[in-house]
C-alpha cells in the first residue's frame, strides 16, 4: 500500500511519510508542535521556526484542526513527545483541509450530546474512546463466530425480505416488493429452524433484524444485530450451554486482545471476565427471589411476566449473568416447546445480564400437529406459514436455539449507558439518517 | 451435549447412540440394513431378523425414509459397510416420522428443478452436494473476514433502513418507517465512506443489500450478500490489491479446508486456486481485445459500456480473473473519482471472473465541492444527502474501496450454474418465500 507509515510504526533513525488528521497544534514561540493522528495513534511533528523553510512552517502551523496532512521527514527519539518519537518535516502537504468550525470536537475537550455525536459520526469516531467501542465490537463478533465454529456450527444467511413475520403481523415494517406486500424480517427464527432440520444441523447467523416497536429507551433499537443459534438434536440446556459459551468467549477475547481499547475507555482496571457457571434459576425461583427483595410494590404471582424493576432487583440480588428457565407457556411464543409432562410449563429460557435481558431461547416445537395448534392458539393462520410448517412433516428432529442481542452484548460488556453507543448508525423512532 | 455420537465418531468396540435421518433401507431377506445419515456422514445399522427382537426389527424396517431415528447399540468393524463400521441396534426410537410422500428425494436419485428444491430447502439440504455448497459458503466468508483483518480492516455494520438510496431513487424497495418514507439500502457505499473518513480508516462489511431490479437471470438476485471494503489513504490500485487478496484467500481456504465438500461436489480433481497476479487491463485495452475477438457484431467504441457477450468474449480470451481499470467517467457513479489529469477518465475498476463481474470499485471523490457537483450531474439533489456530504468538509482523506458480490464469489468458485444455488432462500421477482 502507498508510501505511508502508520504513526505507531515510525521508527527513530528512519525517514518516514506519515498521514492523518491534525489533532492539535501547540505553538510555543520559537518552536511549535503539530500532533498528527491516524488509526494507530498520534505522532509529534516539530517545527523549529528559525531553522526551517518559512513556507513549510506557515503551512504546517496555519492548517486547521482535523485537516488531513501528509508529512515526510526524519523520525527521531524524543522522550518528551507523547509517543517517544517526533518527526522533523522536510515536506508537508495539506491533503484535505477542514472547515475551522467543527460541529463536534474530536479532541473530546467539549462534550457533545448523543444526537450531535450521531449526526457527525465521522468526527465522533475520531475520538479514541469511540473508536475503541467499535474495534471491540468487531473483536466480539469475531470471537463469537469462532466460538460457534467450536460448537460445530455452520454460518448461514437468511432473507431479510419475507412474506410473513415470525410472530405475525405486529411490529413489522411493511415493504412493497414488486407490487406485493412483504415485510422486513424481525427474526431469522423460522429460517434457521428450516436449516437445523436439514443435515446442516447446527447453524448460526449474525445479521440485522427489524422491529417496528414504539419503544424509545436506552436499550431498544428498531434495527439491531441479532446473533442467532439453532441446533438439531439439542434441548434447552444444550442451547444454554452454547449461549453461555458464546458470551464468555466474547469477554475472553476482549480481555485478551483489546488492552489498548479498554485503556482508551478507562476500563483497564475494572474489566472482568465472568467466572464460574451462570446460575440457572427456574422462573418460579426467580419470582420468589424478586418478591423476597421487597423492591416491588406488588408481589409477583405465577404467570406474570417480569417487570423491568423486577429484572433489576433480581440482577442486583444474583450479581452475575444468570438464566431464567421453565417459563409459563402462555408468555412464550408458539414455537417454544412445552415440557412433555406439563403443558403449562415451557422450555423457554432467557439469559440475563444483571442490567438487562441478553438472550431468549428454548427448545422448539418440532411436532407438526402441535405446531399447527400453536399457530392457531396465537391467533395466526397456519396456512400463511405453510412454507415453514410443511417441512415439519418430513422428519424434523427435536431442536433448540436462541437469539442474542448483539448491541446489548457490546453494551453490557463495556458498561455503555445507551445502546446507541454500540451501533454506528442507530435507527429509532426519531432517527433515519445518517 | 446430549448422549449422542456423531456417525463419523462412532468407534468400533464401543457402544454408541447415533441419531439422524433414515437415508435408505436395504432388505435382503434374513438380513437388512438401515443407513442412517447425520451432519457428519452415514452409518449402517444391521438387522439380523432371526436373532433380534421382532418389535425392534419391525420398527426399524417399517420406518419411512427421512424419518428421524435414534439408535443405540454396539459399533463393530464391517469392511463391507460404506464407512467400515456398523451398529447392531439394542434399541431404536422413531423420533420424528416422515410422511412417505416426499416432495423431493434427498437421496438424489430423482432430479428436482430449482423451484421444487427451493420450496423444500430443508429436504434439499439433506443432499451431500447441496450441504457442501453451504459449508463452503460459510468457509469462504470466514476466510474473507480473516483476510480483511490481515489488511488491517475493522468489521462494521451499517444500517439497512435508509432515508435515501446510494444512487438515488431508482431500483429501491420502499418501506414505511413510522409513517415516513424510507428504503432498504442498495449498498453500504455512503456509510462505509463515512467510517473510512474517521480514524477507523479501513473497514469491511459482509451484509445484505436490496435491489429492486427487474432482471430475472441466473446471476441476479434482489436480495444479495455484499462484501464491502473501504480504506482511507488508499487509491484504486490499493483497493485492487485488497480485492485480489480477498478473492484468492477464498480459493485457498476452500482448497485447504473443504476436501470432503469438494468431493461431494465432484470437484476434487478440477478445483484450482488462481495462480499469479490478476492482469490489470485498462478499459481501452479491454475494448480493443474484445473487438479483436470478432465475437461482436458491432465494434465497441470508447464510451460504450461492455455488453454481456463482450465480457464473455474477453473472459475466454484472458482465461483467468482480471481487472478492467480506468473506465470512462460517464459510465461510473458520481462517487468514483476521476483522474486528476483527465476528467473523462475515472479511477473506477471492475474485477472480472471469466464468467461474470465480481467486484466494482474505485477511488472515491473526497473533495466536498467536486462531490456536490457530482450529485448535480447525476440529477440528484445534494441537499437530500447532506448527512453524508457535510462530513466531507471536515478533513476527508483520499479513500478507495469496492463491493464484491458474495453469491457470485461462491458461484464462480464452485462453477454453479444458477446464483440461486449459492443462497439458502433466494429472493427474486417470483420468489418471496420460504
Boltz contact constraints between the chains, C-beta under 6 A:
constraints:
  - contact:
      token1: [A, 1]
      token2: [B, 238]
      max_distance: 6.0
  - contact:
      token1: [A, 4]
      token2: [B, 233]
      max_distance: 6.0
  - contact:
      token1: [A, 19]
      token2: [B, 233]
      max_distance: 6.0
  - contact:
      token1: [A, 21]
      token2: [B, 395]
      max_distance: 6.0
  - contact:
      token1: [A, 39]
      token2: [B, 199]
      max_distance: 6.0
  - contact:
      token1: [A, 39]
      token2: [B, 201]
      max_distance: 6.0
  - contact:
      token1: [A, 66]
      token2: [B, 394]
      max_distance: 6.0
  - contact:
      token1: [A, 66]
      token2: [B, 395]
      max_distance: 6.0
  - contact:
      token1: [A, 67]
      token2: [B, 395]
      max_distance: 6.0
  - contact:
      token1: [A, 68]
      token2: [B, 395]
      max_distance: 6.0
  - contact:
      token1: [A, 68]
      token2: [B, 397]
      max_distance: 6.0
  - contact:
      token1: [A, 96]
      token2: [B, 395]
      max_distance: 6.0
  - contact:
      token1: [A, 96]
      token2: [B, 396]
      max_distance: 6.0
  - contact:
      token1: [A, 96]
      token2: [B, 397]
      max_distance: 6.0
  - contact:
      token1: [A, 98]
      token2: [B, 394]
      max_distance: 6.0
  - contact:
      token1: [A, 98]
      token2: [B, 395]
      max_distance: 6.0
  - contact:
      token1: [A, 99]
      token2: [B, 393]
      max_distance: 6.0
  - contact:
      token1: [A, 122]
      token2: [B, 194]
      max_distance: 6.0
  - contact:
      token1: [A, 122]
      token2: [B, 197]
      max_distance: 6.0
  - contact:
      token1: [A, 122]
      token2: [B, 198]
      max_distance: 6.0
  - contact:
      token1: [A, 122]
      token2: [B, 391]
      max_distance: 6.0
  - contact:
      token1: [A, 123]
      token2: [B, 394]
      max_distance: 6.0
  - contact:
      token1: [A, 125]
      token2: [B, 198]
      max_distance: 6.0
  - contact:
      token1: [A, 125]
      token2: [B, 200]
      max_distance: 6.0
  - contact:
      token1: [A, 126]
      token2: [B, 198]
      max_distance: 6.0
  - contact:
      token1: [A, 126]
      token2: [B, 199]
      max_distance: 6.0
  - contact:
      token1: [A, 131]
      token2: [B, 199]
      max_distance: 6.0
  - contact:
      token1: [A, 131]
      token2: [B, 200]
      max_distance: 6.0
  - contact:
      token1: [A, 135]
      token2: [B, 154]
      max_distance: 6.0
  - contact:
      token1: [A, 138]
      token2: [B, 154]
      max_distance: 6.0
  - contact:
      token1: [A, 138]
      token2: [B, 155]
      max_distance: 6.0
  - contact:
      token1: [A, 141]
      token2: [B, 155]
      max_distance: 6.0
  - contact:
      token1: [A, 154]
      token2: [B, 135]
      max_distance: 6.0
  - contact:
      token1: [A, 154]
      token2: [B, 138]
      max_distance: 6.0
  - contact:
      token1: [A, 155]
      token2: [B, 138]
      max_distance: 6.0
  - contact:
      token1: [A, 155]
      token2: [B, 141]
      max_distance: 6.0
  - contact:
      token1: [A, 157]
      token2: [B, 225]
      max_distance: 6.0
  - contact:
      token1: [A, 159]
      token2: [B, 223]
      max_distance: 6.0
  - contact:
      token1: [A, 159]
      token2: [B, 425]
      max_distance: 6.0
  - contact:
      token1: [A, 159]
      token2: [B, 427]
      max_distance: 6.0
  - contact:
      token1: [A, 160]
      token2: [B, 208]
      max_distance: 6.0
  - contact:
      token1: [A, 161]
      token2: [B, 223]
      max_distance: 6.0
  - contact:
      token1: [A, 161]
      token2: [B, 427]
      max_distance: 6.0
  - contact:
      token1: [A, 163]
      token2: [B, 432]
      max_distance: 6.0
  - contact:
      token1: [A, 163]
      token2: [B, 433]
      max_distance: 6.0
  - contact:
      token1: [A, 173]
      token2: [B, 175]
      max_distance: 6.0
  - contact:
      token1: [A, 174]
      token2: [B, 176]
      max_distance: 6.0
  - contact:
      token1: [A, 175]
      token2: [B, 173]
      max_distance: 6.0
  - contact:
      token1: [A, 175]
      token2: [B, 175]
      max_distance: 6.0
  - contact:
      token1: [A, 176]
      token2: [B, 174]
      max_distance: 6.0
  - contact:
      token1: [A, 178]
      token2: [B, 429]
      max_distance: 6.0
  - contact:
      token1: [A, 182]
      token2: [B, 432]
      max_distance: 6.0
  - contact:
      token1: [A, 194]
      token2: [B, 122]
      max_distance: 6.0
  - contact:
      token1: [A, 197]
      token2: [B, 122]
      max_distance: 6.0
  - contact:
      token1: [A, 198]
      token2: [B, 122]
      max_distance: 6.0
  - contact:
      token1: [A, 198]
      token2: [B, 125]
      max_distance: 6.0
  - contact:
      token1: [A, 198]
      token2: [B, 126]
      max_distance: 6.0
  - contact:
      token1: [A, 199]
      token2: [B, 39]
      max_distance: 6.0
  - contact:
      token1: [A, 199]
      token2: [B, 126]
      max_distance: 6.0
  - contact:
      token1: [A, 199]
      token2: [B, 131]
      max_distance: 6.0
  - contact:
      token1: [A, 200]
      token2: [B, 125]
      max_distance: 6.0
  - contact:
      token1: [A, 200]
      token2: [B, 131]
      max_distance: 6.0
  - contact:
      token1: [A, 201]
      token2: [B, 39]
      max_distance: 6.0
  - contact:
      token1: [A, 208]
      token2: [B, 160]
      max_distance: 6.0
  - contact:
      token1: [A, 223]
      token2: [B, 159]
      max_distance: 6.0
  - contact:
      token1: [A, 223]
      token2: [B, 161]
      max_distance: 6.0
  - contact:
      token1: [A, 225]
      token2: [B, 157]
      max_distance: 6.0
  - contact:
      token1: [A, 233]
      token2: [B, 4]
      max_distance: 6.0
  - contact:
      token1: [A, 233]
      token2: [B, 19]
      max_distance: 6.0
  - contact:
      token1: [A, 238]
      token2: [B, 1]
      max_distance: 6.0
  - contact:
      token1: [A, 387]
      token2: [B, 433]
      max_distance: 6.0
  - contact:
      token1: [A, 387]
      token2: [B, 434]
      max_distance: 6.0
  - contact:
      token1: [A, 391]
      token2: [B, 122]
      max_distance: 6.0
  - contact:
      token1: [A, 393]
      token2: [B, 99]
      max_distance: 6.0
  - contact:
      token1: [A, 394]
      token2: [B, 66]
      max_distance: 6.0
  - contact:
      token1: [A, 394]
      token2: [B, 98]
      max_distance: 6.0
  - contact:
      token1: [A, 394]
      token2: [B, 123]
      max_distance: 6.0
  - contact:
      token1: [A, 395]
      token2: [B, 21]
      max_distance: 6.0
  - contact:
      token1: [A, 395]
      token2: [B, 66]
      max_distance: 6.0
  - contact:
      token1: [A, 395]
      token2: [B, 67]
      max_distance: 6.0
  - contact:
      token1: [A, 395]
      token2: [B, 68]
      max_distance: 6.0
  - contact:
      token1: [A, 395]
      token2: [B, 96]
      max_distance: 6.0
  - contact:
      token1: [A, 395]
      token2: [B, 98]
      max_distance: 6.0
  - contact:
      token1: [A, 396]
      token2: [B, 96]
      max_distance: 6.0
  - contact:
      token1: [A, 397]
      token2: [B, 68]
      max_distance: 6.0
  - contact:
      token1: [A, 397]
      token2: [B, 96]
      max_distance: 6.0
  - contact:
      token1: [A, 425]
      token2: [B, 159]
      max_distance: 6.0
  - contact:
      token1: [A, 427]
      token2: [B, 159]
      max_distance: 6.0
  - contact:
      token1: [A, 427]
      token2: [B, 161]
      max_distance: 6.0
  - contact:
      token1: [A, 429]
      token2: [B, 178]
      max_distance: 6.0
  - contact:
      token1: [A, 432]
      token2: [B, 163]
      max_distance: 6.0
  - contact:
      token1: [A, 432]
      token2: [B, 182]
      max_distance: 6.0
  - contact:
      token1: [A, 433]
      token2: [B, 163]
      max_distance: 6.0
  - contact:
      token1: [A, 433]
      token2: [B, 387]
      max_distance: 6.0
  - contact:
      token1: [A, 434]
      token2: [B, 387]
      max_distance: 6.0
